[in-house]
Amino acid sequence: MIGIHHHIAGKYLDAYAAEMAWREDTRRVANGTQFAMTVAAAMTAHQSDRWCGYWQRSA
């Protein structure tokens, strides 16, 4: 968490944990491959109701 996130909200704890797990699982994978994996996942994923416009919602 240190150096990556400034604050972790409990509401999104599962998402933060999933990201940290992905970082740990792919830490020995080349950066270009990680980028390709991320882009491929983003291009095949459906629009998220949870994350779409989250910065526009009130806390």
PQR file with spaces between the fields and no chain letter, atoms N, CA, C, O and H, PARSE charges and radii, in Angstrom:
ATOM       1  N    MET     1       0.822   -1.187    0.000 -0.4000 1.5000
ATOM       2  CA   MET     1       0.000    0.000    0.000 -0.0000 2.0000
ATOM       3  C    MET     1       0.866    1.251    0.000  0.5500 1.7000
ATOM       4  O    MET     1       0.571    2.198   -0.729 -0.5500 1.4000
ATOM       5  N    ILE     2       1.897    1.275    0.778 -0.4000 1.5000
ATOM       6  CA   ILE     2       2.738    2.463    0.879 -0.0000 2.0000
ATOM       7  C    ILE     2       3.390    2.725   -0.470  0.5500 1.7000
ATOM       8  O    ILE     2       3.989    1.827   -1.062 -0.5500 1.4000
ATOM       9  H    ILE     2       2.137    0.506    1.370  0.4000 1.0000
ATOM      10  N    GLY     3       3.274    3.949   -0.952 -0.4000 1.5000
ATOM      11  CA   GLY     3       3.829    4.323   -2.228 -0.0000 2.0000
ATOM      12  C    GLY     3       2.900    4.084   -3.400  0.5500 1.7000
ATOM      13  O    GLY     3       3.222    4.460   -4.527 -0.5500 1.4000
ATOM      14  H    GLY     3       2.787    4.679   -0.471  0.4000 1.0000
ATOM      15  N    ILE     4       1.758    3.470   -3.159 -0.4000 1.5000
ATOM      16  CA   ILE     4       0.819    3.187   -4.242 -0.0000 2.0000
ATOM      17  C    ILE     4      -0.503    3.922   -3.999  0.5500 1.7000
ATOM      18  O    ILE     4      -1.000    4.619   -4.884 -0.5500 1.4000
ATOM      19  H    ILE     4       1.497    3.165   -2.243  0.4000 1.0000
ATOM      20  N    HIS     5      -1.060    3.767   -2.819 -0.4000 1.5000
ATOM      21  CA   HIS     5      -2.344    4.387   -2.493 -0.0000 2.0000
ATOM      22  C    HIS     5      -2.140    5.329   -1.302  0.5500 1.7000
ATOM      23  O    HIS     5      -1.381    5.035   -0.379 -0.5500 1.4000
ATOM      24  H    HIS     5      -0.656    3.201   -2.101  0.4000 1.0000
ATOM      25  N    HIS     6      -2.827    6.450   -1.347 -0.4000 1.5000
ATOM      26  CA   HIS     6      -2.740    7.411   -0.249 -0.0000 2.0000
ATOM      27  C    HIS     6      -3.795    7.146    0.813  0.5500 1.7000
ATOM      28  O    HIS     6      -3.620    7.497    1.980 -0.5500 1.4000
ATOM      29  H    HIS     6      -3.444    6.689   -2.097  0.4000 1.0000
ATOM      30  N    HIS     7      -4.875    6.531    0.405 -0.4000 1.5000
ATOM      31  CA   HIS     7      -5.967    6.233    1.337 -0.0000 2.0000
ATOM      32  C    HIS     7      -6.732    5.022    0.800  0.5500 1.7000
ATOM      33  O    HIS     7      -6.948    4.902   -0.406 -0.5500 1.4000
ATOM      34  H    HIS     7      -5.017    6.245   -0.543  0.4000 1.0000
ATOM      35  N    ILE     8      -7.129    4.148    1.684 -0.4000 1.5000
ATOM      36  CA   ILE     8      -7.927    2.987    1.284 -0.0000 2.0000
ATOM      37  C    ILE     8      -9.280    3.084    1.974  0.5500 1.7000
ATOM      38  O    ILE     8      -9.369    3.070    3.201 -0.5500 1.4000
ATOM      39  H    ILE     8      -6.953    4.246    2.663  0.4000 1.0000
ATOM      40  N    ALA     9     -10.322    3.182    1.175 -0.4000 1.5000
ATOM      41  CA   ALA     9     -11.676    3.238    1.710 -0.0000 2.0000
ATOM      42  C    ALA     9     -12.189    1.812    1.878  0.5500 1.7000
ATOM      43  O    ALA     9     -12.004    0.975    0.995 -0.5500 1.4000
ATOM      44  H    ALA     9     -10.251    3.193    0.177  0.4000 1.0000
ATOM      45  N    GLY    10     -12.821    1.543    2.988 -0.4000 1.5000
ATOM      46  CA   GLY    10     -13.337    0.210    3.266 -0.0000 2.0000
ATOM      47  C    GLY    10     -14.296   -0.298    2.205  0.5500 1.7000
ATOM      48  O    GLY    10     -14.365   -1.500    1.946 -0.5500 1.4000
ATOM      49  H    GLY    10     -12.971    2.224    3.705  0.4000 1.0000
ATOM      50  N    LYS    11     -15.038    0.621    1.589 -0.4000 1.5000
ATOM      51  CA   LYS    11     -16.007    0.253    0.561 -0.0000 2.0000
ATOM      52  C    LYS    11     -15.329   -0.429   -0.623  0.5500 1.7000
ATOM      53  O    LYS    11     -15.933   -1.278   -1.278 -0.5500 1.4000
ATOM      54  H    LYS    11     -14.981    1.597    1.800  0.4000 1.0000
ATOM      55  N    TYR    12     -14.073   -0.062   -0.901 -0.4000 1.5000
ATOM      56  CA   TYR    12     -13.351   -0.593   -2.052 -0.0000 2.0000
ATOM      57  C    TYR    12     -12.223   -1.531   -1.662  0.5500 1.7000
ATOM      58  O    TYR    12     -11.345   -1.811   -2.478 -0.5500 1.4000
ATOM      59  H    TYR    12     -13.582    0.628   -0.368  0.4000 1.0000
ATOM      60  N    LEU    13     -12.230   -2.018   -0.440 -0.4000 1.5000
ATOM      61  CA   LEU    13     -11.145   -2.854    0.061 -0.0000 2.0000
ATOM      62  C    LEU    13     -10.916   -4.092   -0.798  0.5500 1.7000
ATOM      63  O    LEU    13      -9.770   -4.468   -1.045 -0.5500 1.4000
ATOM      64  H    LEU    13     -12.943   -1.790    0.223  0.4000 1.0000
ATOM      65  N    ASP    14     -11.986   -4.728   -1.253 -0.4000 1.5000
ATOM      66  CA   ASP    14     -11.830   -5.918   -2.094 -0.0000 2.0000
ATOM      67  C    ASP    14     -11.136   -5.595   -3.411  0.5500 1.7000
ATOM      68  O    ASP    14     -10.366   -6.413   -3.914 -0.5500 1.4000
ATOM      69  H    ASP    14     -12.917   -4.423   -1.052  0.4000 1.0000
ATOM      70  N    ALA    15     -11.390   -4.429   -3.975 -0.4000 1.5000
ATOM      71  CA   ALA    15     -10.736   -4.033   -5.222 -0.0000 2.0000
ATOM      72  C    ALA    15      -9.255   -3.764   -4.991  0.5500 1.7000
ATOM      73  O    ALA    15      -8.420   -4.152   -5.807 -0.5500 1.4000
ATOM      74  H    ALA    15     -12.016   -3.764   -3.566  0.4000 1.0000
ATOM      75  N    TYR    16      -8.926   -3.104   -3.889 -0.4000 1.5000
ATOM      76  CA   TYR    16      -7.523   -2.866   -3.558 -0.0000 2.0000
ATOM      77  C    TYR    16      -6.792   -4.187   -3.336  0.5500 1.7000
ATOM      78  O    TYR    16      -5.663   -4.361   -3.796 -0.5500 1.4000
ATOM      79  H    TYR    16      -9.605   -2.788   -3.227  0.4000 1.0000
ATOM      80  N    ALA    17      -7.429   -5.106   -2.640 -0.4000 1.5000
ATOM      81  CA   ALA    17      -6.809   -6.406   -2.382 -0.0000 2.0000
ATOM      82  C    ALA    17      -6.590   -7.179   -3.686  0.5500 1.7000
ATOM      83  O    ALA    17      -5.557   -7.825   -3.860 -0.5500 1.4000
ATOM      84  H    ALA    17      -8.346   -4.965   -2.267  0.4000 1.0000
ATOM      85  N    ALA    18      -7.550   -7.113   -4.590 -0.4000 1.5000
ATOM      86  CA   ALA    18      -7.401   -7.795   -5.883 -0.0000 2.0000
ATOM      87  C    ALA    18      -6.253   -7.191   -6.684  0.5500 1.7000
ATOM      88  O    ALA    18      -5.497   -7.913   -7.335 -0.5500 1.4000
ATOM      89  H    ALA    18      -8.389   -6.588   -4.449  0.4000 1.0000
ATOM      90  N    GLU    19      -6.123   -5.874   -6.635 -0.4000 1.5000
ATOM      91  CA   GLU    19      -5.014   -5.233   -7.347 -0.0000 2.0000
ATOM      92  C    GLU    19      -3.671   -5.650   -6.760  0.5500 1.7000
ATOM      93  O    GLU    19      -2.738   -5.958   -7.501 -0.5500 1.4000
ATOM      94  H    GLU    19      -6.736   -5.287   -6.106  0.4000 1.0000
ATOM      95  N    MET    20      -3.570   -5.662   -5.440 -0.4000 1.5000
ATOM      96  CA   MET    20      -2.311   -6.055   -4.805 -0.0000 2.0000
ATOM      97  C    MET    20      -1.976   -7.517   -5.112  0.5500 1.7000
ATOM      98  O    MET    20      -0.810   -7.860   -5.308 -0.5500 1.4000
ATOM      99  H    MET    20      -4.328   -5.412   -4.838  0.4000 1.0000
ATOM     100  N    ALA    21      -2.993   -8.372   -5.154 -0.4000 1.5000
ATOM     101  CA   ALA    21      -2.768   -9.779   -5.497 -0.0000 2.0000
ATOM     102  C    ALA    21      -2.275   -9.898   -6.937  0.5500 1.7000
ATOM     103  O    ALA    21      -1.370  -10.684   -7.218 -0.5500 1.4000
ATOM     104  H    ALA    21      -3.940   -8.093   -4.995  0.4000 1.0000
ATOM     105  N    TRP    22      -2.871   -9.116   -7.862 -0.4000 1.5000
ATOM     106  CA   TRP    22      -2.431   -9.149   -9.260 -0.0000 2.0000
ATOM     107  C    TRP    22      -0.985   -8.668   -9.370  0.5500 1.7000
ATOM     108  O    TRP    22      -0.187   -9.255  -10.100 -0.5500 1.4000
ATOM     109  H    TRP    22      -3.607   -8.478   -7.633  0.4000 1.0000
ATOM     110  N    ARG    23      -0.651   -7.605   -8.649 -0.4000 1.5000
ATOM     111  CA   ARG    23       0.724   -7.091   -8.684 -0.0000 2.0000
ATOM     112  C    ARG    23       1.709   -8.156   -8.185  0.5500 1.7000
ATOM     113  O    ARG    23       2.782   -8.333   -8.761 -0.5500 1.4000
ATOM     114  H    ARG    23      -1.300   -7.128   -8.056  0.4000 1.0000
ATOM     115  N    GLU    24       1.340   -8.852   -7.123 -0.4000 1.5000
ATOM     116  CA   GLU    24       2.212   -9.892   -6.580 -0.0000 2.0000
ATOM     117  C    GLU    24       2.341  -11.067   -7.547  0.5500 1.7000
ATOM     118  O    GLU    24       3.432  -11.599   -7.745 -0.5500 1.4000
ATOM     119  H    GLU    24       0.468   -8.708   -6.655  0.4000 1.0000
ATOM     120  N    ASP    25       1.224  -11.464   -8.142 -0.4000 1.5000
ATOM     121  CA   ASP    25       1.234  -12.606   -9.053 -0.0000 2.0000
ATOM     122  C    ASP    25       2.000  -12.333  -10.346  0.5500 1.7000
ATOM     123  O    ASP    25       2.530  -13.260  -10.959 -0.5500 1.4000
ATOM     124  H    ASP    25       0.337  -11.031   -7.981  0.4000 1.0000
ATOM     125  N    THR    26       2.061  -11.076  -10.763 -0.4000 1.5000
ATOM     126  CA   THR    26       2.694  -10.749  -12.042 -0.0000 2.0000
ATOM     127  C    THR    26       3.995   -9.972  -11.877  0.5500 1.7000
ATOM     128  O    THR    26       4.485   -9.387  -12.843 -0.5500 1.4000
ATOM     129  H    THR    26       1.630  -10.323  -10.265  0.4000 1.0000
ATOM     130  N    ARG    27       4.554   -9.955  -10.696 -0.4000 1.5000
ATOM     131  CA   ARG    27       5.737   -9.120  -10.467 -0.0000 2.0000
ATOM     132  C    ARG    27       6.956   -9.568  -11.264  0.5500 1.7000
ATOM     133  O    ARG    27       7.860   -8.764  -11.493 -0.5500 1.4000
ATOM     134  H    ARG    27       4.157  -10.430   -9.912  0.4000 1.0000
ATOM     135  N    ARG    28       7.007  -10.809  -11.687 -0.4000 1.5000
ATOM     136  CA   ARG    28       8.144  -11.300  -12.472 -0.0000 2.0000
ATOM     137  C    ARG    28       7.844  -11.349  -13.974  0.5500 1.7000
ATOM     138  O    ARG    28       8.657  -11.835  -14.760 -0.5500 1.4000
ATOM     139  H    ARG    28       6.272  -11.461  -11.501  0.4000 1.0000
ATOM     140  N    VAL    29       6.689  -10.852  -14.357 -0.4000 1.5000
ATOM     141  CA   VAL    29       6.293  -10.799  -15.757 -0.0000 2.0000
ATOM     142  C    VAL    29       6.806   -9.483  -16.338  0.5500 1.7000
ATOM     143  O    VAL    29       6.760   -8.451  -15.668 -0.5500 1.4000
ATOM     144  H    VAL    29       6.028  -10.457  -13.718  0.4000 1.0000
ATOM     145  N    ALA    30       7.288   -9.511  -17.563 -0.4000 1.5000
ATOM     146  CA   ALA    30       7.809   -8.312  -18.211 -0.0000 2.0000
ATOM     147  C    ALA    30       6.740   -7.217  -18.275  0.5500 1.7000
ATOM     148  O    ALA    30       5.550   -7.504  -18.405 -0.5500 1.4000
ATOM     149  H    ALA    30       7.325  -10.349  -18.108  0.4000 1.0000
ATOM     150  N    ASN    31       7.180   -5.964  -18.183 -0.4000 1.5000
ATOM     151  CA   ASN    31       6.249   -4.833  -18.198 -0.0000 2.0000
ATOM     152  C    ASN    31       5.388   -4.811  -19.448  0.5500 1.7000
ATOM     153  O    ASN    31       4.193   -4.526  -19.369 -0.5500 1.4000
ATOM     154  H    ASN    31       8.147   -5.731  -18.077  0.4000 1.0000
ATOM     155  N    GLY    32       5.973   -5.108  -20.600 -0.4000 1.5000
ATOM     156  CA   GLY    32       5.196   -5.124  -21.836 -0.0000 2.0000
ATOM     157  C    GLY    32       4.104   -6.168  -21.801  0.5500 1.7000
ATOM     158  O    GLY    32       3.001   -5.934  -22.296 -0.5500 1.4000
ATOM     159  H    GLY    32       6.944   -5.340  -20.664  0.4000 1.0000
ATOM     160  N    THR    33       4.394   -7.307  -21.227 -0.4000 1.5000
ATOM     161  CA   THR    33       3.401   -8.375  -21.099 -0.0000 2.0000
ATOM     162  C    THR    33       2.308   -7.968  -20.123  0.5500 1.7000
ATOM     163  O    THR    33       1.131   -8.229  -20.373 -0.5500 1.4000
ATOM     164  H    THR    33       5.289   -7.497  -20.825  0.4000 1.0000
ATOM     165  N    GLN    34       2.676   -7.334  -19.016 -0.4000 1.5000
ATOM     166  CA   GLN    34       1.684   -6.841  -18.060 -0.0000 2.0000
ATOM     167  C    GLN    34       0.758   -5.828  -18.730  0.5500 1.7000
ATOM     168  O    GLN    34      -0.456   -5.852  -18.530 -0.5500 1.4000
ATOM     169  H    GLN    34       3.632   -7.122  -18.812  0.4000 1.0000
ATOM     170  N    PHE    35       1.349   -4.942  -19.523 -0.4000 1.5000
ATOM     171  CA   PHE    35       0.547   -3.947  -20.235 -0.0000 2.0000
ATOM     172  C    PHE    35      -0.428   -4.632  -21.187  0.5500 1.7000
ATOM     173  O    PHE    35      -1.606   -4.277  -21.237 -0.5500 1.4000
ATOM     174  H    PHE    35       2.335   -4.922  -19.685  0.4000 1.0000
ATOM     175  N    ALA    36       0.055   -5.596  -21.929 -0.4000 1.5000
ATOM     176  CA   ALA    36      -0.805   -6.316  -22.874 -0.0000 2.0000
ATOM     177  C    ALA    36      -1.928   -7.045  -22.137  0.5500 1.7000
ATOM     178  O    ALA    36      -3.066   -7.062  -22.605 -0.5500 1.4000
ATOM     179  H    ALA    36       1.012   -5.885  -21.889  0.4000 1.0000
ATOM     180  N    MET    37      -1.617   -7.642  -20.997 -0.4000 1.5000
ATOM     181  CA   MET    37      -2.641   -8.323  -20.196 -0.0000 2.0000
ATOM     182  C    MET    37      -3.714   -7.339  -19.726  0.5500 1.7000
ATOM     183  O    MET    37      -4.906   -7.642  -19.767 -0.5500 1.4000
ATOM     184  H    MET    37      -0.692   -7.628  -20.617  0.4000 1.0000
ATOM     185  N    THR    38      -3.280   -6.164  -19.283 -0.4000 1.5000
ATOM     186  CA   THR    38      -4.205   -5.156  -18.772 -0.0000 2.0000
ATOM     187  C    THR    38      -5.100   -4.620  -19.883  0.5500 1.7000
ATOM     188  O    THR    38      -6.311   -4.483  -19.703 -0.5500 1.4000
ATOM     189  H    THR    38      -2.312   -5.918  -19.251  0.4000 1.0000
ATOM     190  N    VAL    39      -4.502   -4.319  -21.024 -0.4000 1.5000
ATOM     191  CA   VAL    39      -5.288   -3.808  -22.151 -0.0000 2.0000
ATOM     192  C    VAL    39      -6.280   -4.866  -22.636  0.5500 1.7000
ATOM     193  O    VAL    39      -7.434   -4.547  -22.918 -0.5500 1.4000
ATOM     194  H    VAL    39      -3.519   -4.430  -21.170  0.4000 1.0000
ATOM     195  N    ALA    40      -5.843   -6.110  -22.734 -0.4000 1.5000
ATOM     196  CA   ALA    40      -6.738   -7.183  -23.170 -0.0000 2.0000
ATOM     197  C    ALA    40      -7.912   -7.337  -22.207  0.5500 1.7000
ATOM     198  O    ALA    40      -9.052   -7.518  -22.636 -0.5500 1.4000
ATOM     199  H    ALA    40      -4.905   -6.369  -22.505  0.4000 1.0000
ATOM     200  N    ALA    41      -7.635   -7.266  -20.907 -0.4000 1.5000
ATOM     201  CA   ALA    41      -8.711   -7.388  -19.918 -0.0000 2.0000
ATOM     202  C    ALA    41      -9.669   -6.207  -20.009  0.5500 1.7000
ATOM     203  O    ALA    41     -10.883   -6.382  -19.899 -0.5500 1.4000
ATOM     204  H    ALA    41      -6.709   -7.119  -20.558  0.4000 1.0000
ATOM     205  N    ALA    42      -9.134   -5.007  -20.209 -0.4000 1.5000
ATOM     206  CA   ALA    42      -9.983   -3.821  -20.312 -0.0000 2.0000
ATOM     207  C    ALA    42     -10.852   -3.855  -21.567  0.5500 1.7000
ATOM     208  O    ALA    42     -12.004   -3.421  -21.542 -0.5500 1.4000
ATOM     209  H    ALA    42      -8.148   -4.865  -20.299  0.4000 1.0000
ATOM     210  N    MET    43     -10.307   -4.363  -22.644 -0.4000 1.5000
ATOM     211  CA   MET    43     -11.060   -4.389  -23.899 -0.0000 2.0000
ATOM     212  C    MET    43     -12.158   -5.452  -23.919  0.5500 1.7000
ATOM     213  O    MET    43     -13.118   -5.332  -24.680 -0.5500 1.4000
ATOM     214  H    MET    43      -9.372   -4.716  -22.664  0.4000 1.0000
ATOM     215  N    THR    44     -12.028   -6.482  -23.098 -0.4000 1.5000
ATOM     216  CA   THR    44     -13.034   -7.542  -23.081 -0.0000 2.0000
ATOM     217  C    THR    44     -14.036   -7.400  -21.937  0.5500 1.7000
ATOM     218  O    THR    44     -15.055   -8.090  -21.917 -0.5500 1.4000
ATOM     219  H    THR    44     -11.248   -6.580  -22.479  0.4000 1.0000
ATOM     220  N    ALA    45     -13.754   -6.507  -20.982 -0.4000 1.5000
ATOM     221  CA   ALA    45     -14.630   -6.340  -19.819 -0.0000 2.0000
ATOM     222  C    ALA    45     -15.844   -5.495  -20.180  0.5500 1.7000
ATOM     223  O    ALA    45     -15.769   -4.613  -21.036 -0.5500 1.4000
ATOM     224  H    ALA    45     -12.926   -5.946  -20.998  0.4000 1.0000
ATOM     225  N    HIS    46     -16.947   -5.770  -19.525 -0.4000 1.5000
ATOM     226  CA   HIS    46     -18.150   -4.966  -19.677 -0.0000 2.0000
ATOM     227  C    HIS    46     -18.009   -3.709  -18.832  0.5500 1.7000
ATOM     228  O    HIS    46     -17.169   -3.655  -17.934 -0.5500 1.4000
ATOM     229  H    HIS    46     -17.008   -6.486  -18.830  0.4000 1.0000
ATOM     230  N    GLN    47     -18.816   -2.708  -19.111 -0.4000 1.5000
ATOM     231  CA   GLN    47     -18.791   -1.484  -18.332 -0.0000 2.0000
ATOM     232  C    GLN    47     -19.194   -1.785  -16.896  0.5500 1.7000
ATOM     233  O    GLN    47     -20.172   -2.492  -16.650 -0.5500 1.4000
ATOM     234  H    GLN    47     -19.498   -2.752  -19.840  0.4000 1.0000
ATOM     235  N    SER    48     -18.445   -1.251  -15.964 -0.4000 1.5000
ATOM     236  CA   SER    48     -18.685   -1.508  -14.555 -0.0000 2.0000
ATOM     237  C    SER    48     -19.662   -0.492  -13.972  0.5500 1.7000
ATOM     238  O    SER    48     -19.430    0.713  -14.065 -0.5500 1.4000
ATOM     239  H    SER    48     -17.651   -0.677  -16.163  0.4000 1.0000
ATOM     240  N    ASP    49     -20.744   -0.964  -13.377 -0.4000 1.5000
ATOM     241  CA   ASP    49     -21.670   -0.073  -12.685 -0.0000 2.0000
ATOM     242  C    ASP    49     -21.032    0.484  -11.417  0.5500 1.7000
ATOM     243  O    ASP    49     -21.346    1.595  -10.989 -0.5500 1.4000
ATOM     244  H    ASP    49     -20.933   -1.944  -13.301  0.4000 1.0000
ATOM     245  N    ARG    50     -20.146   -0.286  -10.831 -0.4000 1.5000
ATOM     246  CA   ARG    50     -19.509    0.124   -9.588 -0.0000 2.0000
ATOM     247  C    ARG    50     -18.514    1.254   -9.798  0.5500 1.7000
ATOM     248  O    ARG    50     -18.452    2.179   -8.988 -0.5500 1.4000
ATOM     249  H    ARG    50     -19.891   -1.188  -11.180  0.4000 1.0000
ATOM     250  N    TRP    51     -17.727    1.196  -10.880 -0.4000 1.5000
ATOM     251  CA   TRP    51     -16.654    2.169  -11.086 -0.0000 2.0000
ATOM     252  C    TRP    51     -17.019    3.275  -12.055  0.5500 1.7000
ATOM     253  O    TRP    51     -16.342    4.303  -12.073 -0.5500 1.4000
ATOM     254  H    TRP    51     -17.777    0.445  -11.538  0.4000 1.0000
ATOM     255  N    CYS    52     -18.045    3.116  -12.852 -0.4000 1.5000
ATOM     256  CA   CYS    52     -18.411    4.116  -13.850 -0.0000 2.0000
ATOM     257  C    CYS    52     -18.883    5.396  -13.159  0.5500 1.7000
ATOM     258  O    CYS    52     -19.911    5.399  -12.483 -0.5500 1.4000
ATOM     259  H    CYS    52     -18.595    2.281  -12.838  0.4000 1.0000
ATOM     260  N    GLY    53     -18.126    6.481  -13.333 -0.4000 1.5000
ATOM     261  CA   GLY    53     -18.494    7.771  -12.758 -0.0000 2.0000
ATOM     262  C    GLY    53     -18.350    7.869  -11.257  0.5500 1.7000
ATOM     263  O    GLY    53     -19.007    8.709  -10.642 -0.5500 1.4000
ATOM     264  H    GLY    53     -17.291    6.478  -13.883  0.4000 1.0000
ATOM     265  N    TYR    54     -17.506    7.034  -10.630 -0.4000 1.5000
ATOM     266  CA   TYR    54     -17.392    7.049   -9.169 -0.0000 2.0000
ATOM     267  C    TYR    54     -16.938    8.412   -8.647  0.5500 1.7000
ATOM     268  O    TYR    54     -17.280    8.775   -7.521 -0.5500 1.4000
ATOM     269  H    TYR    54     -16.972    6.351  -11.130  0.4000 1.0000
ATOM     270  N    TRP    55     -16.176    9.176   -9.436 -0.4000 1.5000
ATOM     271  CA   TRP    55     -15.696   10.478   -8.985 -0.0000 2.0000
ATOM     272  C    TRP    55     -16.803   11.524   -9.008  0.5500 1.7000
ATOM     273  O    TRP    55     -16.634   12.609   -8.451 -0.5500 1.4000
ATOM     274  H    TRP    55     -15.898    8.881  -10.350  0.4000 1.0000
ATOM     275  N    GLN    56     -17.934   11.217   -9.643 -0.4000 1.5000
ATOM     276  CA   GLN    56     -19.027   12.159   -9.739 -0.0000 2.0000
ATOM     277  C    GLN    56     -20.053   11.958   -8.626  0.5500 1.7000
ATOM     278  O    GLN    56     -20.928   12.801   -8.425 -0.5500 1.4000
ATOM     279  H    GLN    56     -18.071   10.336  -10.095  0.4000 1.0000
ATOM     280  N    ARG    57     -19.949   10.865   -7.919 -0.4000 1.5000
ATOM     281  CA   ARG    57     -20.902   10.579   -6.840 -0.0000 2.0000
ATOM     282  C    ARG    57     -20.483   11.286   -5.564  0.5500 1.7000
ATOM     283  O    ARG    57     -19.297   11.532   -5.343 -0.5500 1.4000
ATOM     284  H    ARG    57     -19.238   10.180   -8.082  0.4000 1.0000
ATOM     285  N    SER    58     -21.444   11.606   -4.738 -0.4000 1.5000
ATOM     286  CA   SER    58     -21.109   12.178   -3.433 -0.0000 2.0000
ATOM     287  C    SER    58     -20.692   11.053   -2.493  0.5500 1.7000
ATOM     288  O    SER    58     -21.115    9.908   -2.651 -0.5500 1.4000
ATOM     289  H    SER    58     -22.407   11.406   -4.918  0.4000 1.0000
ATOM     290  N    ALA    59     -19.876   11.386   -1.535 -0.4000 1.5000
ATOM     291  CA   ALA    59     -19.335   10.383   -0.610 -0.0000 2.0000
ATOM     292  C    ALA    59     -20.362    9.865    0.348  0.5500 1.7000
ATOM     293  O    ALA    59     -20.054    9.017    1.185 -0.5500 1.4000
ATOM     294  H    ALA    59     -19.532   12.317   -1.407  0.4000 1.0000
